[in-house]
Amino acid sequence: MRPREKRFNIEDDDTGEPVVVAEDTAVNETHVQHIKSLMTIVASNPRVMHRLIPYLIVQIEIGRTQLCDEDLIQVEISKLLRANSSITHFLIRTLIKAIPYSFKDIGPLDALRLTAAGLAKELANRGVKPIGNFLGKLRGDIHWRGSMDNLFFAMGIVRYLASGDRGYIAEWMPQESLPYLEMTQWCSAEEAAGIKGCYAQICADYGIDPLSRDSMNQFLQVDTARYREDDRWPPFARRVALDMIDLVKGLHTKYFIGRESISDHDETEDLERLEKVLERRIHTKRTFLTPDLKDPLPNVATLTEGSEGWTVELDRLRKDPSGPPIILRAKKAGHAYAQRATYLEPRFEAFNEDLSDEALQETLATSINNTHFDAITLENLPRALLFLDYLVTGISVNGHSSYYLRQASRDLRQAGELGLTFDKVRDLLKLIKKELDDIHAQYRHWFEPPFDDVLSHCAMENLPRKLRDLTTLKEIPDTDFFKNYLKTLYVSDLQARDGNLRVLETFVEKVELFLSQRLAESGRTVVSGPASNQPLIPFHFPGDEEVSPCKIGQKASLLHFAENTPPFFVITTDQAVKSYEEMAADEEFRRGLAHAMDRLGRMWGRFLGDVDNPALFSVRSGARISMPGMMITITNVGINDQIAEVLSEKVGEWFAYDCYRRFLQEFGESVFGIEREEFQQIIDDKKARFNVLRKALMSAEQMKSLAFDYKRRLAELAPRAVEMLDRGNFLDILLHCAVAVLHSYEGNAATKYRQAAGIDGNWRTPAIIQAMVYGNMELHSSGTGVVSYNPFTMDLRGEFAQGDQGTDVVDGKVVTMPVYDPWKTRECLASQLPEAWKELSSILFRTAEKLHLDTRVEYTIEKGKVFILQIRKDRERKERIPSLKEFGYHVIAQGTGVSGKIFRGIMVTDRNQIAPFRHINKAQSIIDAMNETLPELHKLDGFIFVVNDPIPEEIMEEIFSLPVNTALVSRLGGRGAHAADISKSLGKVYVGQVRQIEKFAGKPEVVSFDGLNVIVGTKMVIHGQTGEVALYKPIPAQQSELSCGEP
């Protein structure tokens, strides 16, 4: 959108003075109509079209689009507010703050503008030009946040009016104007006496010394309404005196950042005041802004004061506010600042009141931060964490906060009850900071593209004042670097306008600094003294009393939001972790576990070990701070020879024995420590003997043979395991699995992950026992996978494996297809199982909007029915990085870009290939030595590991924990694998699903990419966004059939 060059000012009807004083405008009616049309498009489907709002904001702020009262932009805002979408509501807040002048008070700032405009008009008509000009300028200054000097000048005017002494405003007035500021020069003696008399009465009523600057804060307590109708003073005197007090009160609320509490309350009282404001905002949001209003907004009705329908319509509004929006104009038509016309619409009014409360919340939060928590101490730390929870609650009402952020602040608030130690508090603060980083990333995603669009049509010498003021340079260079610099400044300025977000960020840093100075006391609890007397809850079912994720884990906590999830219960962290022998001997625990399994069986309709109606269960980990793939999961618990035979008859032989062999392998590996290769060798031999590429192609008899080969190997290596299976000791088996999961938090992979991710606290993991559903029950109507949806960007991505169980996908063992292909050129879940996809996508969209985060769902489809198994946040961040082809690289393979940017490195398949290195810690020195001979753009980052399937534990232990920069390329895996979550959490580059890699065994010295043999030690480059894999230079045609190596 490009405005025309024509410029004009909007003038006040009465005084002829410009209403728009911030800067000249370049606007025409067509342009304003264009903006209103775009807002109508957004209002047609705000959940989808909200991405246009940032373009409107940027165009209004820096594109020289000026809106005035007659444009009735409030009607378009009312249309947008009819959708229940916190994302849309947050952008509308930003849009409202971007509109310099409005038809009616939009938010608290506009009330100040109206007051300043009214006073400017009164005094300008009396010839008091110096003060009138200041107030006219103040009307524009208020929107741009201005300076605290505005408040001090307004206080000076009050003292001048109360005493008649021009000295109180001399420092702000030109010296030549002072002789004309004698009060009898611009008002009658009666009016001057009335102004002074009004102030004298107010000062006497409230005990104010008007001549003392220090006592001016007492004017904040004055209720001006009680003096408005007092006829002891002339009307003009009352208006000027009382409007100036209202202006001082408004400016004080806006600018106050003093170090004294607003009303000299103590800490508890101020926190209670803040809590009441937050409760009021939450009530407003839930009652007036949350319900969807699907009916279109009725046409606007305009009423003029004193007209025939005026009284009737006002009476109707009092009784039923659900009618059409109404514009109430004064008798003489004109601009809002001349006539104070008013726009009325219930949802708009509620939003407007919430904007006022938002400003009050910011003022209170700033005051509490600076006054009561100027320094964090051991004594005030618990209350500081309570205050932090209030801050997070405040930004959540604005539409910022995700479930992760809210839950972290709730846990900090309950630090004493939960027995949190300093190191655990630090972990939760890191989580909060990560969420705040995501908020800033979302700002960039929303506002950088429209900024680029506007700047591409604007010469640097014609930059709007708004942008010129962001830099101190007198001459602005027309370079891409400086345009990017301006873009960064502008987005930062947008973020800085959210005062509540700014207070939260500074306060988190303050608390974190306090804790970092006490690392030696990391194990100290926030609240000293005896442990909490709350009862222990060793077993938790959803629907029971709400329990913190610190006890049931983040995974179980998020499952409360899942639709169509199989029933489950949690062995919480209240249960002491002991050895298997000790826990098996604990009769109380065994009884509790047996009772919980019976309750779970009644919920599911099938029971553990019931031959007539058998049920299988999974035992999963899930700590308070997620460590994807680092701990144990055991599936199909509850199966043995007899149960497998029953399932074979009920469901199918292939399915029954596929479940059995999966359990045998996981039980042997996780509980008895058998190496994975023991089972892998068996299945590889079977595939070769049966001449099949995938296990899914085996016959039922072949799958049964494979399962019993697994059992024979297990009997050789762990006879105790087979003995329990043959005896049907299912509770003992379950107990073994649960103990293994509870202990897996201290496993080698989990420990290395915590070290790499900076997780300090000993959170432990609960054990989640959940009824099993099966993606391998049928090949054509079942499957499993993961899918993610970002409600902010509407980015939809995911994978689906037909006829497989979930562990196959997250371990990166199987080939997957996308969940959705908008071009309909590839097989995908939406084309294979359209009804299941329709159900899954609906659940996903609802869940993502409810949690307010980029939501990742693990799901299973069993005979066409969708089940949700896990919910977590997906931290994928897409950035606009050019293709490797644009850099001149020779691309040899194309995979799925999972995480990271561009990574240049040396290809290896095993950590031992990084030598002849005698010590792995010297690996980085090899990279540094090679970089000495390379140009800057081609310097190496580290080592690129190429693997078949990215097993999470192996990836963490063998690759990402090395003391050198590493990246990952895998033949299978991809976005659905746990390796994706690990790489995103640790900031690693990962490219998955590179189908051109030919399957290999062991740790070879050569990897084939579609017939091109690449030798270990070759320099490669991978792209974590586009999924490209390339060599450093093109390969001659005659060499492409052989091999490539550039050691």
N, C-alpha and C positions, 0 to 999 in steps of 0.2 A: 504494500500500500504506500503510494507516494503522494504527499500533500502538494497542492499547487503552490506557486510562489506568492500568490495574493495574501496580504496580511491585513488584519483589521483587529480592532479592540472591541470588546463588549462593554458598553457604557451603562452606568447607573441611570435609571429613568429620571430621578429627581435632580441629582447633582451634576449629571453629565460627566462625572469622573469615571475613569476606566475601572471596571470590576476586576478585570484580569490584570493584575499588577506584577505577577511573578516574571513573566517575559512575554514578548510579542508572540502572537499565534500565527500559524500558517495552516489554515483549515478552510474547508468549504462544506456546504450542505451535503454534497454527494459523498464526501469522505466520511462524514459522521454517519450518514445512512449506511455506508459500507460496513462500518464498525457495528452498527446496530443489527445489520443483517447477519454478520458473523456471530454475534451474541445469540441471535435467534436460532442459528444452526446449532450452536452449542447447547442451547436450551432444549432442542428437540431430542437429544439423547446425551445428557451431561456425562454419563459414565464412559461414553465412547469419545465424545467430541471435546472433552475438557482440555485436550492437548492444544486447542486453539487459544485458550485463555492467555497463556504466556505471550503469544504473539500480540494479542490485544494490549496487554500490559506494557510490553516494550514499545509498541507503536504509540500508545498514549503518553508514555513517559519521555521517550527520546525521539519519537518520530514526528514530533510537533503536531500531534493531534490534540486539539483543545476542545473539551466538552463543556457546555454551559448548561444553565438550569433548563432552558427551553428544549434541550435534547431529550429530557425525560429518560435518561439512561437507567434510572431506578426501576422502571418497568421491566427492562431486560434483566436486571439483577434479580428481581422477584421471580422471573421465569426460571432462572438458573437455580434459585434456592429451593425449588419445588422437588428436586431430586435428593434422596437421602444418600449422599456420598460425601464422606469427610474429605476426600481428595478434592472434589469440586469446591466444597466450602472453604478449604484453605486457600485455593487459588482465587476465590471470590474476595476473601479478605485482602489479599495482595492487590487485586484489581481495584477495590474500593480505595485503598490507600494510594493508588496511583492516579486517581481522578482528582485533580487539584480543586475543582469547584463543582458543587453539586446542587441539585434542586432542593434538597431538604437535608437536615443534619444526618449525614451518613457517618456514624461513629462519633466519638467524643471530640475529635478535632474540629468537626464542622460546627458544633455548638459554640466553640470558642470563636470561630470565624464569624458566626452570626453576631455574637456579642460585640466583637471588635468592629464589625461593619456598622452595627447600629450606633455605637458610640461615635464612630468616624463621621457618620452622617449627621448626628446631632451637633457635634462640635464644628464640623465643616460649615453647616448652615449658619452657625453663630460667628463664623469668621475665625475660629481658632485653628488656623491652618497648620501650624507646627505640630500640635498634638493630633489633629485630625489626620495629617499625612502619616504620622507614625502609626496610628491605629489602622489606617488603610494598608500600609505596608505590612503591619503585623498580621493582617488577614491572610496574606500570602505566605508570610514567614512561618506561620503555625504549621502549614502542611509540610514544609520542608524541614521541620524540626527546629529550625532557627537556633537561637542562643538563649542561655539562661539570663542574659542581659535584658531580654524582653520582660521577664518577671520582675527584675529589680526596677526597671523603668516604670512598669505598671504600679508597683508599690510606691514609687516616687510620686506618681500622679495622684494616688490616693492621699498621700500626706500633703501634697500641694492643695488638693481640693478641700481637705479637712482644716487646713490652717491658713490658706491663701498665700503661703510663702513660696515664691517662685524658685527659691534656692534649692528646693528638693528635686527639681527637674532640670536645673541649670546645666548639669554635666552632659545631658543628652540633647539640649536645645542650642541652636545657633545663638550667639550672644546678641546679635542684632534683633532677635525675635523677643527677647525677654521683656522689653517695655510694653509689648502688646499682650502679655500674658497676665496682667493684672485682671483679677476675676471680674471687676466691674466694667472692664473693657469689652467683655463678650457676653455678659448676662446682666440682668437687672440686679439692683441692690437686694430686692426681695428674694430673687433666685439664688444669689450668692449666699445670703443668710440662710436660706433653706438648705443648701448643700452642706454648709458648715453645721447647721442645726441637726440635720439627719445624722451626720457622722458623730456629732457630740452625743446624741442619744444612744447610738449603737455602741460607742466606746464606753458609755456609762453602764449600759446593760451587760456588756461582756468584759468589763474591766480592762479596756485596751488603752494604752498610751499611744495616741496616733503620731506623736513626735519622735518616738523611739523606733528605729529600724528593727531592733531585735523583737519588738512586740508585734510586728506585722503578721507573723504566723497565726496570731490569735484571730485574725479576720477569717481564717479558714473555718472557724466554728460558727460564723454568723449565718443565720437563716434569713435571707433577704426577703423571702415571701411575706413575712409578718409585717414588713414595713411598706410593702408596695401600695397598700390602700390607705396609708396614714395621711390624712389631708392636712396635717399641720404644716406640711411643706408643699411648695408648688410642684405640679406634675413633672416639669422639666428637671427640677432639683432632685426629685426622687429617682428619676430614670438615670441620670448621670451618676449620682452617688452609688446607687445600688448596682448598676451595671458594671461599674469599675470594680466593686467588690467581687462580683461574679467572675469578672475577667481575671482578677488576681487569684481567686480560688481555682479556676480552670488551669491557669498557667502553672500554678504551684503543683497541681496534680500531674501536669504534663512533664515539668522540668525537674521536680524535686528529686535530687539524688544526694540529699544531705546525710550527714553522719549521725543525726539525731532522729529518734523515732518520731513519726508524724504527730502523734498525740501523747508522747512520753509514756506509752504503755510499756509493760515489761515484756520479756520474750514470749511467755506463754500467751498473753493477751494478743500480741501481734500475730502469732501463729494461728490463734483461733480466728482472728479477723480474716486472715488469708484463707483459712479453711472454709469459712462461710462464703467468701467470694467464689471459691472453686465449686462449692456445693450449688450455689445459685447458677453458675455457668453450666454445670452438668445437668441441672434440672431444665434449664432453657433448651439445651441441646436435645435432651431426650424427649421433652414434652412438645416443643414447637418446631424443631429443626430436623428431627430424625424421621418421622413418618413420611413415606412417599406420598406425594400429591400427584396423582396421575391425570387428573382433569386439567385441561389447559387453563391458564390464567384468564379470568374474565376481562372484558374491555374496561379501560380506565374511565371512571366518571369524574368530571371536573365540576366543583362547586365553588361559588363565589360567596364571600361573607355577606349575609343579609339577603341572599337570593331566596326564591320561593322554596327550594328543596333543602336549604341549608339546615334548618332545625329538624326536619323530618329525618334526614339522612344521618345527622349526628345522633339522634335518638336510636335509630336502627343500629348504628355502629356500636353503641353502648350495649345493646342487647344481643346482637349477632354480628361478630366481627368477620364472618366468613364470606361476606359479599364481595363485590368487585373492588379493586383498588380505587382510592379516592384522592384527588388533588384538591386541597382546600386553599383557595386563593383569597387574598385580602380584597377589599372593595375595588381598589385600583389595580388593574393587572400590571405586572412588572416582574422584575427579577427577584430572586429569593432574598437578596440582601437589602432590597428596597422595601419589599412587601411581606417577607417571611411566609411565602407560600409553603404548604406542607404536603408531603406525600404519605399516605396511610395504606398499609397492607400488612396483615397480621404477621406473616413469616418474615417480611422485611423488617418490621418493627422489632421482632424478637432478635433477629440478627444484629440490628442496630444497638439494642440494649446489651447484647453480648460483647459487641465491640467496646462499649463503654466499660463493661466489667473487665475486659481484657486489659485496657489501659490502667484501670485501678489495680488489677492484679500485678501488673508490671511495677507500678509505683510501690506497692506494699512489698513485693519480693525484693526490689532493689534496696529499699530501706532496711528490711530485715537482714539482708546479706551484709550491708555496710555497717549496721549498728550492732546486731546481736552476734553475728558470726564474722566479725572483722578478723578474728583469729580462731582457728579450730584448736580445741584443747581436748584432753582426755575426758574432762567433765562434760563438755557440751557436744561431744561426738554423737551420742545417740539422738539428741535433738537436731543436730545438723543433718543426720540421715533422714529424719522425719521431714525436715524442710526440703531436702532434695526430692523426696517423694512428692511433695506438694508442687515443686517446680515441674516435675515430669507430668503430673496430672494436668497442670496448666497448659503445657504445649500439646498434650493429647487432645484437649478440647478443641484446639485450633486445627487438628487434623494432621499433626506431625507424627505423633507417637505410634510406634508399632507395639505388638504384644511383647516382644523381647524387651523393649525399653520399659514398658509399664511393669512387667513382672520383675525385672531387676530392681526397680525402685521400690516395689512392694517388699521384696526380700530384705532390702537395706533398712526399710522402715521397721521390720520385725527382727532386726539384727540381734536384739537381746533375747527374744523368745526362741530364735533359731540357734542361738549360741554361736553366731558368726565370729570368726577370728579376723584379725587385721588382714591376713593374706587373702581370705575369702572376700572381704570387702574390696580389696584391690582388684580382685578378679572381676567382681560385678561392676566396678567403676570402669574397667577396661571394656567390658561389654557395652556399657552405656556410651562410652566414647566412640566405640565402633558404630553404634547406632546413630550417633550424632554425625559421624563422618558420612554415613549413608544419606542422612538428610541433606548435607551439603552437596553430595554427589547428585541428589535428585534436583536440587536447585540448578546445578550446572546442566543437567540433562534437559530441564524445562526451558531455561532462559538463554543458553548459549546459541542454539540455532536461530531463534528470532532476532537476537542481537546481531548475529552475522548477516542476517537478511537485511536488516535496516542499514547497517554500516556499509553494505555493498552498494547501496544507492545514495550514499551521503559522502560528499567530499570532506576531507578532514578539516579544511578551513571553514566549513559550514556546520561544524559540530554543534548540537544544541548546548545551551548553558549547563544543563544537567550533567553532561559528559565532560565538558571543559572544566567544571569545578572539581572533578575527581582527580585531576592531575595539576601539579604546580607549574608545568611547563608553559611558557608563553607562546612558543611556536610548536605545534603538534606535528610530528613527522608522519607522512603518509606511507607507512610501512606495515607489512603483515605482523611483524613483531609487536609494534605499538598497538595495533588493533586488538591483538590477543591480550595485551596488557590491559587495555581499556575494558575489554570483556571481563577479565578477572576482577577488576576493580568494581565494575557495575554489579556483577553477581554477588560480590562480597558486600556491597552496599545494600542490596536487597535483603541479604541474610541479616545484616546488622539492624535492619528496621524492626525485626522481631525481637523486641526487648526481652521477652520472657525466655526465648531460646538463648539469647546472649547471657542472661543471668545464670541460666543452668550451666552453660559451658564454663563460665568463670568459676562457678561454685564447685563443679566437679574437679577442676584443676586445683582448687584450694584444698579440698579434702584429700585428693591424691597426693599433693605435696606434703601434707601433714603425715600421711601414712608412710610415704617414701623416706621420711626422716626417722622412721621407727622400724626399720627392717629387722633389727635385732629382736623386736617384740612381735614378730609376725604371728606367733601362736597365741598371742594375748586376745582374749575375747573383748568385744566392744563393751559389754556390760559386765563389770567385775562382780564377783560374789558367787553364791551357790547356783547350780544349774537350774534351768527353768523347771517349774513344777508341773508343766503340762504333761498329760498322759502320753506314753509312748504308743505309736501306732505301727506295729510291725507289718500289718496287711491293710492295703487300701484298695477299695473298689470305687470306680467312677460313680458319682451320685451320692457317695458318702460326704461327710463334712469336707469342705475345701482344704487342701493341704498344699503347702509351698512346694515348688519344684526342688528346693533343697532336700526334700525328703523323698519325693517320688520321681525326681528327674525331669528334665525338660521334655523328653519324648512322651512320657505318660501325661504330663501336664497339657501338652498340645493335643493329645488324643481326645481330651475332653471336648475339643472343637470339631472332631471328626464326625462326619455323617457316614452311616453304614459301616461302622467299624466292628469287627468281631469282639465279643466280650473279653475282658481282661481284668487282672488285678495285679497289684504291685507289692513285692516284698521291699519295704521302704528302708531307708538308711537308719531308721530307729532300731532295726534289727542288728545286733552286734555280729561282726564278721568273725567266724571261727573256722576251724578245720572241719572237714566233713565228719570225722569221727565225733567231734564235740557237738556239732549241730544235730547229728543223727541220734545222739544220746540225750538231747534236750527234748523231753517228752512234751513240754508245753509248746515248743516250736513245731514239733511233728503234728500235734493235734491241731494247732492253728493252720498249718499247711493243708492237712487233710480236710478240715472244715472249709477252707477257702476253695479248694478244688471241687468239693461237693457243691458249693454255692455257684461256682463258675459253670459246673456241669448243668445245673438247673437252669441257668440263664441261657445256655447254648442248646439245651435239649439233648446233649450227648455227654457221656461221662468217660473219664480216664479209666482204661482197662476193661470197659464194659464190652464183652464179646458180642452181645446182641446189638448194641448201638454205640460203637466205639467213636471216640474223639481223639484227635491228635492236637498237640499244643506246641507252641514255640516258647522258648525261654530267652529273653533278650536283655541286653544292658541298656543303659540310658542315663548318663550322669547329668548333674545340674548344668554343667557347661559341656556342650556336645563335643565328642571326639569320634567322628564318623569312621566306622570300620575298625577301630582300634581295640575294641573289646569283643567279647564272645557273643555269638548267637547260635543257639541250637534249635533246630526245627524238627517237626515230626516226632516229638516226644510222646510216648504212649504206644509205640508200635513194637511188635515182635513177630515171630513166625505165625502165631495163631491169629493175631489182629490183621497181619498182612493177608492171610488167607481169607478172612472175613471181608476185608476191603476189596479183595480181588473179585469176590462173588458179587458184592454190592455195587461197586463202581467200575472196576476193570482191572485186569491183571497187570497191565503195563504200568498204570498209575500206582497201584499198591506197592509194587516192588521198586519203582523209582523212589517213592517216599521212604521205603525201608533202607535202600542202599544210601540215600542221603543221610538218614539218621545215623546209620552205622559209621559213616565217615566222620560226621560232625561230633558224635559222641566219643569216638576214639581219639580224634585230634584234640578236642577241647578239654575232655575230662581226664584222659589217660596219656596225653602228650605224644600220640603217635604222629609221625611226620606225614604231611600231605602226600609226598611222593609215593608212599606205600600204596595208597589207593589210586593215585594217578597212573601208576605203572599198570595196575590191573585193568583199568578202563581203557587205556591206550592199547594194551594187548588184545582186549576184547574187540575193540573197533577194527583193529587190523585183521583179526580172525574172522569177524563177521562181514568185513569189507564195507563198513559204513563210515561216513564222515562225522556224523553227529549222533549222539545217543538217542535223540528223538526218532531216528530212523531204525532203531533196533526193534525187533519183534517183542511181543510180551514174554515169550519163552526166553529170549536172549537177555531181557532185562531181569527176569527172575534168576537166571544163571549168574548174572553179574552181581546181584544183591547177595547171593549165598557165597560167592567168591570173596566179597567184602567181609562177610561174617566169619569165614574160615580164617582170613588174615587177622581179623580182630581177635579171634580166639587164640591165635598163636602169640599175639603181642600183649593182649589184656584179657586173660581168661576170666577174671572177675566180672568184666562187662558182659560177656556172653552168659555167664552163670545167672546174673540178674535178669537178663532177657528171657532165658529159658524158664526160669521160675515165675516170671510175671510179676516181679517186684517193682511195679511201676512207681510207687511213691518213693522208693529208694533211688530209682533212676532219676526221677524228677528232682529229688534232693541233691543228688550228685551234680546235676546240671545247674541248679540254682546256686550251689556253693561255688562252682566253677565261674559262673557269671559274676557273682559278688566279689570274687578274688581277681577277676580280670582287670580291674582298675589299676592294679599294681603290675600288670604284665609289661613285658619289655617294649612292645610297640606303643602302648598307652603312655608309658613313662617318657619315651623319646618324643612322642607327640606333645605332651605337656611341656617338656623342655623347649621344644621348637616354637610352640604357640604362646609361651609365657604364662601358663596357668600355674599359679603358685599354691593355691589352697588344696587341701586333701579332702575333696568333695565326696569321694566314694561313689559307687554306682548302686542303684537299686536293681532288682531283677523284675522284669515284666513278663508275666505268664499269660499268654493270649491264645485263644482258640485259633486253630489253623484253618485257612482257606487256601484253595489250590489253583494256581495258574497252569499246572500240568495235568489237570483232570481230563481235559480234552484238547486236542491239537487245534481244532478250528473255532471253538467258542470260549477258549480260556487263554490266559496269559498274564503277564505281570510287567511292571515297569515303573517309571517315574515321570512326572510331568510338573512343570513350573509355570506360574503365571504371575506377572508383575502388574498390579492394578494401576500403577502410576504410568507406566509406559505401554501397557497392554501387550507386552512381549510374551508370547506363548511358545513354549518349547518342551520337548520331552521325548521319551523313547518307550518302545513297547517290544517285548519278547513274547512271541506266540508259543504257547505250550511249555513254558518254563516257570520255575518258582522264583520268588523275589531274590533269594540269595544268589542266584545265577547272574542276575542283572547287576546288583550292587557290588559283586565281586568281579565284575567285568569278564565273565566267562563265556558269554553267548553273544551272537550277532543280533542286533536290534534293528527296528524300523522306527521312523518318526511317528509321533502320535497324530500329527496333522500336516497335510501338505496343501497350502492354499492354491497351488497351481495344478493339483490333481495329476501329477506326472509320475508319482511313486506310490508304492504300496505303503499304507500307514494304518494306524489303529482306526482312524475315522472311516476309511474305506473298507477295512476288513470287518469291523464290528461297529456299524454306525449307531445302533441304539445304545450300546455300552458307552461309546464316546460321548453321546449326547448327555447321558447321565453323569459321566465323570466330569465333563467340562462344566456342567451346571454346579456340581458340588465344589469344584475347584474355584470358580469365580466367586461363589458365596463365601467360601472360607477365606480367600485372599482379601476380600473387602472387609470381612469381620476382623481379621488379624492385622490388617493394614500393613502388609509387608509382601515382599516378593516371595510367594509361597511355593514350596516344593512338596509334592505329595507322592508317597510311595503307595501304589495300588495293586490290587490283584483282581482279575476278572475270572470268576468261576462259573462256567456254563452261562455266560452272558450277564451275570450279576456282578456289580461293582462293589468292592470292599476297599476301604481306606485303612492302610496299615501304619502309616507314619506321616507326620507333618513336620516340616522344619523350614527355616529361612534359607532361601537360595541367594547367595551373595554374588551372583554373576553381574559383572559390570561391562557393558559393551562400550567400546571406544572406537572412534573413527580413525583407524590406522590403515594406511594404504596397503594394497596387496604386495607380496614379495616380488611379483612380476614387475611391478612399477619400479622396484629398486634394481632390476636387472638380474635377479636370481633365477637359477634354473630349477623350476618346480618339478619334483619327481613323484610326488604323491599328494593326495588330497584327503584329509580327514575331517573331523569335527573339532573346531576350536572350542576349548572348554574354559581355559582361564589364562590370564597373563597377556603379555604383548608379544614382542619379537625377541627371540632368544637365539644367540649365535654360540655354537659350541662344538665340542668334539664328540662324535658318536661312539658310545660303548653299549654293551649288553650286560655287563657285570662290573661290580665295584672293583674286582681284582684286576680288571683290564686298565684301570687308571694307574697301574704301575707297569714298568718296573719300579713304581714308587715303593720305597721301603716302609713308608709310614703314610697313612691316608691323610694326615694333617698337612702333608707337604703338597697335596694336590693343587691347591690354589697357586702355589709358586710356579707350577708347570704352566698354568694358564697365563700368569703374569709374564713369564719368560717368552712365551709365544707371542704375546701382544706387543712386545717391544719391536717386532719386525713387521707388524701389521698397521695399515693406515687407520685413522681414527674411526671411520665408519664401519670397519671390518674387524674391530677388536672382539675377542671372544669373551663370552659371559661365564662359561663353565662347561659342564658335561651334559650331553643329551643321552638319556637312557632309552633304549628301544626294547620293549617287552611284548610278549604275546598277550597275556591277560593281566591286568593290574590288580593283583591280590592286595588288599589294603595294608595288611600287616607287613607284607614283604616290601611294598612301596615305601612305607614309613621307615622300616628298619634298614633297608638296603640302599635307599636312594635319598629320600628327603632329609634324613638325619645326618648325612655326611657333612663334614666341615668345609664344603665347597659348594658353589652355586650349581644346582642341578635342575634339569627339566625332563619331562617325560613324554614319550611317544608310545602308544600302544596299538596293537592290531585290533583288539576288541575294546571293551570299556566304553568311555565316552561320558556324556553328561549324566547318565543314570548311575554310574559307578561311584562307590565311595571314594575312589581316587580323585574324582572331580571335587567332592566336598573338601578333601584334604588339601588339594592343590590351591583351592580358593582361600581356605582358611590360612594357609601358610604363605600365600602370595607367590606360588610357583606357576611356571608355564607348563601347560599340559595340552597335548593334541591327542585325541582318541579316535577310535574307529577308522584307522588308516587301513582300508581294505587292500591296498596295493602291497602291503607287507605279506610275504608268503610265510605261512606258519613254520616255526622252527622249534627245535628241541634244545634244552640246555641253555648254555651261554655261548653262542657261536661267535666266531671271529668275522663272519660275513653275514649280512642281512640282505635278502633279495627284495627289491621293490619293483614288482611287475617285470621280472627278468633282469633288472639292473642290479648287479651285485655291489653293495657298498661295504667297504672294509672298515672294521673297527679302527678308529683313529682319524676317520675322514671328517673334515670340517663341514658342518651342516648348519642350517638356520631353519627355525620353525616359527610359525605365527599362531599365537594363542587365541586370536580372534577369528581369523579366516580358516584355520586348520591346515594351512599349506606347509609342506615339508620340502625343503630345497637344498641344493648344493651351492657351494660358493661360486662356482663358475660353470658355464655350459659344458656338457660332455660331448666330445666329437662323435659323429655318427658311427664310425667304425669301432669305437670303444663301448658304445651303449649295450652291445650284446654280451660284453664280457664283465668287466668290473670297474669300479671307481674307487680310488683311494687317494687321499691327499693328507698323509700323516703329518 
